[in-house]
Amino acid sequence: MPSVSRSAARPKPAQDLHAQLPELRPEQSIELLKELHILTREGRLNQDTRRKLKQVYHLVQFIEPLLAQVLAERGDVALADHGAGKSYLGFILYDLVLKPRGQGSVIGVEARAELVERSQALAQRLGFERMRFLAATVQQAMQHSGLPTRVDVVTALHACDTATDDAIDFALARQAQHLVLVPCCQAEVAGVMRQHKAFALKQTPLAELWRHPLHTREFGSQITNVLRCLRLEAHGYDVTVTELVGWEHSMKNELILARRMADDRHGRQERARQRLLQVLDQFGLQAMQTRFAV
């Protein structure tokens, strides 16, 4: 019986990689995954970045149909990714969705200039011609000449505190068709609730929901996202809230998806506006009306 060498019996690297990462697509750029340090130089999965990659792939499942829809409707699509960081999401969306179609652009907005320079260099090396990167905060991007007048999809992955609200402002100003938001580390509303806690405890037993400091932080975060959803609905968006990934991967787990509706169904916008004002009043957050203006 002929012997089988150890090298022949050993699975090929590509097969081994696909076994570790079933989400990997045949046409995906291995070179990109190496450049993002998702894979090692030998083409094996970097376990340190596996959690990050799982989150990005999960987001791609939500965003790919949105890009395809806009492309089908108008033959082009522009996506602005705020707080892009190293642009994991933008690069993978471009590689998987836009590059094969030969249409559509991705603009990464990131305040840290060194990350923008790194992303620009990587896009150039890979020939990703329709990717651009701006060194700007979300607020600065509102008036930035480097952004197109029309932006169809706005994403903000783990944009901390009020940066998520700034991304919403940007989307509303550009009349974006879709928003994909993963909020992170909201502190502003909790700070206001903390200031008025003693008064609230005298007025309503509901204040027990945020009497303890930990609960103030967590409940403030919850209320912030509720207000964001109401604000989007008041501006004519249909909103869905779901999990980003399993809790074992991230505690910042809320994913907000918003889709602009063609018309105001049964006065939903006004009802959402009234609800928003009522929530602000109920929890002593009148000072936040400017932040969540409709």
Secondary structure, DSSP 4 states (H G I P E B T S, - for coil): -----HHHHSPPHHHHHHHH-TT--TTS-HHHHHHTTSB-TTS-B-GGGHHHHHHHHHHHHHHHHHHHHHHHHHS--EEEEET-TT-HHHHHHIIIIIHHHT--EEEEEES-HHHHHHHHHHHHHHT-TTEEEEE--HHHHTT-TTS-S---EEEEEEEETTHHHHHHHHHHHHT-SEEEEEEE---HHHHHHHHTHHHHHHH-GGGGGG-SHHHHHHHHHHHHHHHHHHHHHHTTEEEEEEESS-TTT-S--EEEEEEE-SS-GGGHHHHHHHHHHHHHHHTT-GGGTTTT--
